[in-house]
Amino acid sequence: MTEERFWSLLSARLANEATPEELAELETYLKENPAAQSRTGAIENIWSVNPSISDDYKEAAFNKHLQRMSNHFSEPVLQYESDLPEEQVELKVAKKKPVFRIMAWITAAAAVAVLGYFTYCYFPFTSAKNSNALAQNTVSTKRGSKSKIQLPDGTQVWLNADSKITYNENFQGKIREVQLSGEAFFDVVHDEERPFVIHTSVIDVKVLGTAFNVRSYADEKNTETSLIRGSVEITLRNNPDKKIVLKPNDKLIVDNDEAKAETASPDVVRMPHHDRPSLLTLGKVNFKENQTTALETLWIKNTLAFDKESLEEIALKIERWYDVKVSIPDTRIRRTEYSGVFEDEDLEQVMEALRISGNFHYDINKKEITIRP
């Protein structure tokens, strides 16, 4: 289904003009496309808050927004955080079949235009001082959720929990650029004429066509880039003259605090993970026995993994993975390192495995976990 068809069906549904066949078509599409579910839920919430809109208002919104939206039917236009529960996008068949549908497309387009107007009001992408921001899309995930999106050039992006990606809506120009906060796995479509660049708070990652993982959370000590295939060029934002080129299975760890310091040395040191220096460490991605997927990318397959990581670092992953808050008052316990792989395990199973390995105790009170000696 094209984006144009999606918006047409959704608009007809909101206007109570959709036939049972159209509702069934939309329901099938939503079940197969979680990202569309998120947009649908957000739009329905907006629509329900504004149930009555005058014809003059619709016409004004139509004239103002239809052209912009029709030019970008292939790209998402809503800022959303995560997949909404299915009940929020449950389809209900209209009680009466419409008798007259002579101006069906114009009606749907007008409804889409009004949605575009309210989307703009409720999900602002922009600052009045920056007109370029008008053409930016932001996709984000909440804690406890993940998402997969396709950029306008065909590049596939998997977003881990509590992450956000922003990109230019038309994705045109000599460089394909995205802003990332959090963790994402990219499978970039090759285009020698248009490099692909990911900007984080401390590094820029430049590629032509490749697959790699970038982890850059604001509350973590390090930014990590793990290359699966192809090649990438990494530049420190505070030292653009220093460029590090990664080969397949290379992993670069950047200390965020040191990278932001103006006096930081850009030297790359090759040493084990647990002995890494203050700024840059070049190592290899982790493959466990009988594993064909790197530990750094197992999260895509809904597998929680950590390798020689402190309990403090693991706690941050658990917080995002299960949408909880972890408290570790004891400093000694925080520094203890663990390794583990958990496939589709619930919170208590993960905590119990850690408890047995680390000989500590824990309490779970709703969404709060306390770890103690």
TIMARTI-299305 format. One line per 8 residues: number of its first residue (from 0); their letters; for each residue x, y, z of C-alpha. Coordinates in steps of 0.05 Angstrom, whole numbers. Example, Ala and Ser with C-alpha at 12.3 -4.5 7.8 and 13.67 -1.06 7.14 Angstrom:
BEGIN
0	AS	246,-90,156  273,-21,143 $
END
This chain:
BEGIN
0	MTEERFWS	0,0,0  26,69,-17  28,125,34  -22,162,-9  -71,104,-4  -59,99,72  -77,173,83  -137,167,38 $
8	LLSARLAN	-165,107,77  -150,138,145  -183,203,125  -245,166,99  -249,129,165  -245,191,208  -298,224,165  -343,161,171 $
16	EATPEELA	-341,152,96  -301,88,92  -334,24,66  -326,-42,104  -277,-64,49  -235,-1,60  -235,-10,135  -212,-82,127 $
24	ELETYLKE	-157,-60,79  -133,-8,129  -136,-57,187  -93,-107,149  -42,-53,133  -38,-29,205  -26,-99,231  33,-107,184 $
32	NPAAQSRT	62,-38,197  73,-18,270  100,51,250  34,66,215  -3,44,279  35,97,318  17,152,268  -55,128,266 $
40	GAIENIWS	-62,129,342  -32,198,347  -78,226,293  -140,194,324  -123,225,391  -117,293,358  -181,283,319  -220,263,381 $
48	VNPSISDD	-197,326,417  -222,368,359  -287,333,338  -320,393,306  -284,434,254  -319,485,212  -319,480,136  -283,546,131 $
56	YKEAAFNK	-229,520,177  -222,456,137  -216,495,72  -163,541,101  -124,482,127  -132,447,60  -103,505,21  -46,514,70 $
64	HLQRMSNH	-23,442,79  -47,397,22  10,415,-25  65,402,26  36,336,47  22,312,-24  95,323,-41  118,277,15 $
72	FSEPVLQY	69,219,17  128,171,16  155,198,82  127,197,153  101,264,176  88,252,249  135,255,308  119,195,350 $
80	ESDLPEEQ	151,158,406  132,84,400  83,34,375  16,45,409  -25,-12,436  -70,-45,384  -133,-24,421  -116,48,405 $
88	VELKVAKK	-119,35,330  -175,-17,331  -219,-9,270  -294,-2,275  -340,-11,215  -384,49,201  -457,37,219  -482,66,154 $
96	KPVFRIMA	-454,58,84  -448,127,52  -496,141,-5  -458,195,-41  -382,192,-50  -375,234,-113  -318,277,-85  -284,221,-46 $
104	WITAAAAV	-212,240,-61  -222,314,-48  -257,298,18  -201,252,39  -148,302,18  -183,357,57  -185,312,119  -111,296,111 $
112	AVLGYFTY	-96,370,105  -133,385,170  -95,328,203  -31,358,178  -50,424,209  -65,394,277  -3,349,272  37,412,263 $
120	CYFPFTSA	5,444,324  10,383,370  77,355,345  120,416,329  184,401,293  206,472,286  231,537,314  208,601,283 $
128	KNSNALAQ	281,622,278  298,563,233  256,554,171  295,492,150  268,455,211  199,457,178  222,400,134  248,354,190 $
136	NTVSTKRG	219,288,213  232,259,282  220,187,301  230,166,373  218,106,418  199,102,491  232,59,543  209,-13,536 $
144	SKSKIQLP	198,-7,461  235,-11,395  219,8,324  241,-2,252  234,51,198  254,61,126  284,128,105  265,160,39 $
152	DGTQVWLN	327,132,4  310,60,25  359,57,83  333,12,139  339,37,211  325,-3,275  315,42,336  329,14,405 $
160	ADSKITYN	290,36,467  292,109,489  323,132,423  309,186,373  328,199,300  316,264,262  325,274,187  307,322,132 $
168	ENFQGKIR	238,307,104  257,306,30  325,275,42  353,311,-18  420,344,-29  492,320,-35  493,289,34  442,245,69 $
176	EVQLSGEA	443,267,141  409,243,205  415,263,278  417,206,329  407,205,404  406,134,433  421,70,396  406,50,324 $
184	FFDVVHDE	427,-2,274  434,24,203  432,-15,137  450,41,89  433,40,15  496,49,-26  502,115,-63  572,138,-82 $
192	ERPFVIHT	547,207,-102  511,220,-36  547,199,28  506,182,90  525,218,154  501,204,225  511,260,275  514,245,350 $
200	SVIDVKVL	534,291,407  608,272,403  621,239,335  600,240,262  597,174,224  604,178,148  587,120,102  571,105,29 $
208	GTAFNVRS	534,39,39  543,-8,97  513,-39,160  533,-17,230  509,-2,300  516,65,336  503,72,411  503,143,437 $
216	YADEKNTE	460,155,499  467,221,535  469,188,604  523,137,586  598,146,591  615,122,521  593,126,448  603,61,410 $
224	TSLIRGSV	605,46,335  605,-27,314  616,-42,241  586,-105,211  602,-96,137  629,-43,91  670,15,119  656,78,158 $
232	EITLRNNP	695,141,173  688,170,243  704,241,261  707,272,331  663,334,330  713,372,373  771,350,329  747,344,257 $
240	DKKIVLKP	818,336,230  824,268,262  788,214,223  784,140,242  766,89,189  734,24,212  737,-43,177  686,-99,184 $
248	NDKLIVDN	680,-125,256  717,-64,283  688,-29,344  706,42,366  692,65,437  694,140,451  695,169,521  641,223,517 $
256	DEAKAETA	670,269,570  740,267,540  714,275,469  678,339,489  740,368,523  777,416,478  845,390,500  830,316,488 $
264	SPDVVRMP	882,277,450  853,241,388  902,183,391  870,114,381  893,59,429  881,-15,416  869,-50,481  817,-95,516 $
272	HHDRPSLL	749,-67,533  758,-66,609  826,-31,603  804,22,554  838,91,558  806,158,569  788,177,498  789,126,440 $
280	TLGKVNFK	792,50,440  792,8,378  772,-64,388  729,-118,356  656,-133,359  637,-191,405  616,-259,377  600,-312,428 $
288	ENQTTALE	608,-386,414  556,-412,364  532,-341,352  530,-312,281  506,-244,304  549,-195,342  529,-182,414  526,-108,398 $
296	TLWIKNTL	467,-120,350  429,-176,386  379,-125,411  350,-123,341  328,-195,352  297,-177,420  357,-206,457  387,-169,516 $
304	AFDKESLE	463,-179,519  522,-152,557  595,-172,558  641,-155,617  598,-95,634  591,-65,704  525,-73,740  518,2,736 $
312	EIALKIER	522,-1,659  475,-61,658  425,-24,701  418,30,647  403,-24,595  352,-56,641  318,11,653  308,23,579 $
320	WYDVKVSI	292,-50,562  238,-59,615  218,14,628  238,11,702  282,50,750  342,14,781  376,38,844  444,11,868 $
328	PDTRIRRT	465,48,932  527,5,944  587,29,903  623,-38,905  563,-74,875  558,-23,819  628,-38,794  620,-114,791 $
336	EYSGVFED	623,-138,718  576,-189,686  565,-223,619  499,-252,596  452,-263,538  376,-263,551  329,-280,495  256,-261,508 $
344	EDLEQVME	267,-264,583  224,-224,630  251,-176,683  250,-225,741  287,-278,701  342,-229,684  348,-203,755  349,-273,784 $
352	ALRISGNF	405,-295,737  446,-233,757  432,-246,831  457,-317,827  521,-295,791  534,-234,835  510,-258,902  468,-196,917 $
360	HYDINKKE	395,-184,935  342,-143,900  271,-119,910  220,-103,856  166,-53,874  123,-39,813  172,-3,767  227,7,817 $
368	ITIRP	284,-42,830  332,-36,888  397,-77,888  432,-87,954  487,-131,985 $
END
